[in-house]
Amino acid sequence: MVSLKRPRTQAGQGLAEYALILGLIAIAAIASLLFMGGMITNLLSAIGVSL
């Protein structure tokens, strides 16, 4: 009989890969907010003044 379950090491590896991807996305989001934070603030201020 063939077992269709993945060994534990592969399941843990998949979880680690998802955690790394999530970490990279978080770093990219923080970096983009740091670089474009001033532009976003000016844009929201302009929208608020026009309302």
Secondary structure by P-SEA (a helix, b strand, c coil): cccccccaaaaaaaaaaaaaaaaaaaaaaaaaaaaaaaaaaaaaaaaaaac
